[in-house]
Amino acid sequence: MSRAPVILSFLLLAVLGNAFSPENPTDRKILVLLDDLSIKSSHSLYFQSLQTRGFDLDFKLADDPKIALQRYGQYLYDALILFSPTIDSLGGSLNAAAILDFVDSGHDLILAADASASDLIREIATECGVDFDEDQSAMVIDHTSFAVSDTEGDHTLIAGDDFIQSDVILGKEKIEAPVLFKGIGHSVNPANSLVLKVLSASPSAYSANPKSKLSTPPTLTGSAISLVSVVQARNNARVLISGSLSMFSNRFFRSGVQKAGSTINHEKSGNEQFVTEISKWVFHERGHLKAVNVRHHKVGEADEPSIYRINDDLEYSLEIYEWSGTSWEPYVADDVQVQFYMMSPYVLKTMSTDQKGVYYTSFKVPDVYGVFQFKVEYEKLGVTSLSLAKQIPVRPFRHNEYERFITAAFPYYGASFSMMGGFFLFSLVYLYHK
Amino acid sequence: MEKATDLLSSSQSMFSLKSLKLKTKQQELLLRISILGLVYILAFITRLFSVLRYESMIHEFDPYFNYRTTLYLTQKGFYEFWNWFDSESWYPLGRIIGGTLYPGLMVTAAFIYWILRLLRFAVHIREVCVLTAPFFASNTTLVAYFFGKELWDTGAGLVAAALIAICPGYISRSVAGSYDNEGVAIFALLLTFYLFVKAVKTGSLAWSLASALGYFYMVSAWGGYVFIINLIPLYVLVLLVVGRYSMRLYVAYNCMYILGMLLAMQIRFVGFQHVQSGEHMAAMGVFFLMQVFYFLDWVKHLLNDQKLFQAFLRITLTCAISVGVIALGVGTASGYISPWTGRFYSLLDPTYAKDHIPIIASVSEHQPTAWSSFMFDFHILLILFPAGLYFCFKRLSDATIFIVMYGLTSMYFAGVMVRLILVATPAVCLISAIAVSATIKNLSLLVRTKTKPTQAGSGKGTTSTKASSKGALDQSLPYQKNGAIALLVGAFYLLTRYAIHCTWVTSEAYSSPSIVLAARGAHGNRVIFDDYREAYFWLRQNTPQDAKVMSWWDYGYQITAMGNRTVIVDNNTWNNTHIATVGRAMSSYEDEAYEIMRSLDVDYVLVVFGGVTGYSSDDINKLTVKFFSPFFVISFSVFLWMVRIGGGVFPVIKEPDYLVNGEYRVDKGAAPKMLNCLMYKLSYYRFGELTTEYGQPPGYDRARGVEIGNKDIKLEYLEEAFTTSNWIVRIYKVKPPKNRW
C-alpha cells in the first residue's frame, strides 16, 4: 500500500543520485543562467560544444522566479554556468550563499563577469578567492598587447597569451593564437592557496576606466591582473571565473586576431580552443583522479593487520585512476609519495608504479611506537588533489619477542651460576667440615 | 507455647552459663576477637556511604583508568595486559600501559574476581573494583591490630584497629568506588612495616622474607614504595647510630633489602630503579654500611687489641665512606645513577614544584596541607599523637623507635602535600592508640585499685603488688579516684566525638564520587548533576569510533574509560610537552588554536564549565583553596595552569597577558587576551544569552560571581556539538578546513 510511493521515491533518488557519482565524475546536467536569452544565440558556439560533448543544458533567465538548484535536499544540477554578470538578485530562492553551498557540496561553477558586474557576482567571486576591480567602470587596458582591430579603439580588447603551464587544465595541444578578452580584471587573494591564474594580463596592462582620464594610479596593474582564474576546492569542485563574458561569444570565437606589434595574423582567435579545453577541465573531463584499493600488509602476508610492531617490514599499495571522460584509465606518474606519519613524517617514499595504475612500495616501520598514519598527499597542478590518511598504531615488542639468549649476557649467566655453585659448596664446607 | 520457649531459653541460658563459663583468658580472647570482628565489619560498612547515596560506581579520575585496565585484564588475560599498547590515549604517541603502571591493584581485583567466579558468584568486575578499597581497609585494621600488639600490647592493637577503621585521613582514599592504588597500598605499606618490625624483633629469616614479599606487593601497587625504601634504611641507620645494632637487625635488613630489591625489579615500571635511581641509593648505602659494620664487629671479635682496632676502624671507615662517595659521584656523573626526580625534590623542598614543575604543582592534592585539613582528617588524633610519642619514648624499643620515626617523617610529608596525609594516617593512628590505650589502662587501674582497698578494708602494706603501691599513692592524692573517673569520662567523650566526627566527614565530604555532583536545592532537597556521564555517553554514542577528543588532562581517563574515545592527554602526565601543547591551544586565539588542533587531528574539544551551576572547579577557575571548608580543597586551578604549563614550554604564552593587576578576571575588566582565548570562548559561548540567577543580568557567572565580559562570542573554526543539561560539560566539534580557501 504505502510501499509503492516509497519505491518510487527510491527510484527517483536513484535517478537523481546517479547524476554525479564518484564512479562517473563528469557532469551531466548543467544549469545556465543568463541575463537575457539573446546570449543563448550570441554564445551558441560555446553551448553547442558542450551539448555535443553530451551535456544537458538547461537555460533559464537569472531572475526567473522558478529556478532552484535543489529540491528536497537533492541537487538538480551538476554544474552551474552563470552568464549573467549584471544580475543583482537571482530569481527563486537562489542567492550567493546558495551558489556557494552548491560548490561546497562538490558541484562546478563557471562564472563570467563583465564590465559593470553586479555586487552579487563580485561577492561570489570574492568568496572563491578572486577580487574584481572595485571600480565599477574599470576595464583591463593594455597599450602594448592589445588585439589589432579595424577600428582604432581604446585598447580594451586584449590579446592574451600568458597561459598557465599545465597540460591538465588547458589540454595537450598548445594554444597558438592569443585569446581575445574584453572585460574586467581581477586579482587573486594571496591568502587563498587554491586559486590559480589561468590567463594573466601582460606586464603593461592596467585596470582603469577607459573613458576618463587616469587621475590616480590604478590599483591593479601588470601581471598581477588575472583575466581568467580557476579554483579547485578541497572537495574537488571546480570553479572558473572569467572577467569577460564576450570571451565565450561567437564573435570572438570566429574573429581573427593579430596582436599589436606582431606580424602574425591568426585566422582564428584562440578563444574556442581555450574555452573548450578549460571547460573540459572544469567539468571533470580531465584531471580527475581517484585512489582505490589502499592496501598495506606485512611482507609475506596478505591480510591487513590492525596494528604493526616496530621494525616490521611492510608493503603499501594503492591504485590511482584518471577519468578520461568516458572511462577510468590508469594514472601514470612517477611522483606519488607515501608518508608514514606521526606528527611528522618518519618515512617518506616515492612509490613505484606498474604503469597500470598500481603504486606500491615497501619499507620498514621506524623504531618508534605510536599511532601512525599512511598519508598520501598528492597535489599536482590541475589534477584532483588526493589526500588519503589511514591510521595504524605501531606497538613496541611484546615481552616474548625480544631476543632470548644474547651473547653479551653470557658473563651474567656465568656469574649467577658460579655464585649459586659457590654458595652451595660454601654451605657444604661450612656445615659439614668442622 | 510462650511458656515453653521461655522455659527453653532459660534452661539454655542456665546451661550455657554453667558449661560455657570461661576462664578470664578465654573471655579476654573471645572479647578481643569479637571486637576485632566488629571493627573489621565497621571499617567496611562505613565506606559504603557513597554506594548508598549514589550508586555502585567508580569515583573521580584515576580510578577510571584503573577500572579500564582491570576490565582489560579480566577480558584478555594477563599477558595481553602486560603487553598492552594503548593507542587510545596520548594520541598520537600512545602509551605502553603494561610498562607504565603499577599492576598490583588491577591484579588484586582481577584475582578477587576470578576467585568469586570460581566460587560461582556471578559478579561484575565493576562491583569488585568498587569494593576493593573497603575490603583492603578492613584488612588494614587487622594489620594495625597486630602492629599495635607488637608495639605496645593487645589493648593498643585493638584501639589502633578501631581508630584506623574510621580515620577520615584513610577513608578519603578508600571509600567504596575509590578504586585507586592507595586503597591497596596502605594495607601493603602497613603490612611491610609490621613484618619488618617483627623481623627486627625476632631476627628470623622467615619474617624478613615475609616483609620482602610485603614490600614486593607494595611496589607492585603504588609509587609510594619509595617511602618504605627510604624509611627503613633511615631506621636502620638510626639504630646503628644509637648503638642498637644487633644480629637480628643485620638478618632482617639484608634479607629484606636484597630479596625486596630483586622482587621489585620484576615490576616493569620500576625496573632497574633500585640500582640506578638516586632515590633508592640510601637503601643501598645502608646495605653496604651494614656489611662494614658486621665486618668491623668480626674484626673486633678477632682482635683483642683495642688500640689496633681503633686504628683499623678509622682506616676502614674512611675507606668505606670514600669508596661510597666516589661510587655515587662517578655513578651520578656518568648518568648511570639518575638524579632525584622532581616529585622527590618537591617533597624535600615544598616550594620546588611551584617554581620548576608546574605540572606537579597544578594538582591540588600536591598542595601544602592546610591546618584545617589536619584537623579534618585526624581530629583528636592530632592531640593524641604527641602524647603517644611521649609513651613511645618512655618505653623505647626497636619497635617503638620505628613507629616514632615513621610517625615523624610521615607527618612532615603530610605537611608538604595534602595527599600524603594518607601515608601518615596509620602511624598517627598507631601512636595515638598507644596514648589512648596506655592512658585508659592507667586510669582504669587507678579506679579499680581505689575500690579494691576500700572493699578489702584492711588496706595497708599487706602485699607488695602494684595495686597496693598505687593505693599508697592514692592516699597522698585524695581526689585521684574522682579525677581518674572524670578523665575516663573525658577520654570516652573525646573518643565518641571522634567517632561522630569520622562518620560525619565520611558521609558528607569523602563519599562524593565527584563524577556525579550533588547540591542542595532551594528547598533543602538534593539536586544531582549527572552532566559528566551525560557528556561521556554522548561522545560514545554520537562521535565516530576513531574521533580524537581534546580536553585538559584531568578528564582524559574518564573520556577513554566512559566515552571510549581517543584523547590527546590524560591523567598519566608523562609527557609535559604534549600537555603544554594542549595548554597552548586552550590559551591561544581561535585561529592559532585551530592550527594546533589540526596538527593533532583533534575532532572534538571538551571543556568543563561551572558558570551555570556554580560548580567552582571548572576549567576556567583559578586555584581556590578554601581554608574553612576543606572538602573543596580538591578544586583544580585548571586555567591558570593551562597558561602556566603551556607557557613553560612555549614562551609565546605569557601569563601576564591574561592578568589584570595580577588577577585573573573574566568580567569586563579582564585582559583582552583572556576574553578572546579559546578556553574563554568555549566556556562562555552563547552564555551571554542565558539568565542564570534571578535579579542578575544575563551572562552572570555563578561560579565566579561576575557578569562575563565578552557576551558576543562568535566561533569560526569550531561549532558547538553538545552541551549537557546543566552546562557543566560542553563539547565542540572542530570544523574541517574551509572548502574554497
HADDOCK unambig.tbl for C-alpha pairs under 7 A between the chains (distance, minus, plus):
assign (segid A and resid 104 and name CA) (segid B and resid 739 and name CA) 6.31 0.50 0.50
assign (segid A and resid 128 and name CA) (segid B and resid 740 and name CA) 5.85 0.50 0.50
assign (segid A and resid 192 and name CA) (segid B and resid 741 and name CA) 4.79 0.50 0.50
assign (segid A and resid 193 and name CA) (segid B and resid 741 and name CA) 6.22 0.50 0.50
assign (segid A and resid 194 and name CA) (segid B and resid 740 and name CA) 6.84 0.50 0.50
assign (segid A and resid 194 and name CA) (segid B and resid 741 and name CA) 6.01 0.50 0.50
assign (segid A and resid 233 and name CA) (segid B and resid 739 and name CA) 5.47 0.50 0.50
assign (segid A and resid 233 and name CA) (segid B and resid 740 and name CA) 4.74 0.50 0.50
assign (segid A and resid 234 and name CA) (segid B and resid 739 and name CA) 4.99 0.50 0.50
assign (segid A and resid 234 and name CA) (segid B and resid 740 and name CA) 6.46 0.50 0.50
assign (segid A and resid 235 and name CA) (segid B and resid 739 and name CA) 6.51 0.50 0.50
assign (segid A and resid 342 and name CA) (segid B and resid 92 and name CA) 6.48 0.50 0.50
assign (segid A and resid 343 and name CA) (segid B and resid 599 and name CA) 6.90 0.50 0.50
assign (segid A and resid 370 and name CA) (segid B and resid 87 and name CA) 6.92 0.50 0.50
assign (segid A and resid 370 and name CA) (segid B and resid 92 and name CA) 5.80 0.50 0.50
assign (segid A and resid 370 and name CA) (segid B and resid 93 and name CA) 4.37 0.50 0.50
assign (segid A and resid 370 and name CA) (segid B and resid 94 and name CA) 4.83 0.50 0.50
assign (segid A and resid 371 and name CA) (segid B and resid 87 and name CA) 6.21 0.50 0.50
assign (segid A and resid 371 and name CA) (segid B and resid 91 and name CA) 6.73 0.50 0.50
assign (segid A and resid 371 and name CA) (segid B and resid 92 and name CA) 4.79 0.50 0.50
assign (segid A and resid 371 and name CA) (segid B and resid 93 and name CA) 6.02 0.50 0.50
assign (segid A and resid 371 and name CA) (segid B and resid 94 and name CA) 6.27 0.50 0.50
assign (segid A and resid 393 and name CA) (segid B and resid 87 and name CA) 6.35 0.50 0.50
assign (segid A and resid 395 and name CA) (segid B and resid 85 and name CA) 5.87 0.50 0.50
assign (segid A and resid 398 and name CA) (segid B and resid 83 and name CA) 5.49 0.50 0.50
assign (segid A and resid 399 and name CA) (segid B and resid 83 and name CA) 6.63 0.50 0.50
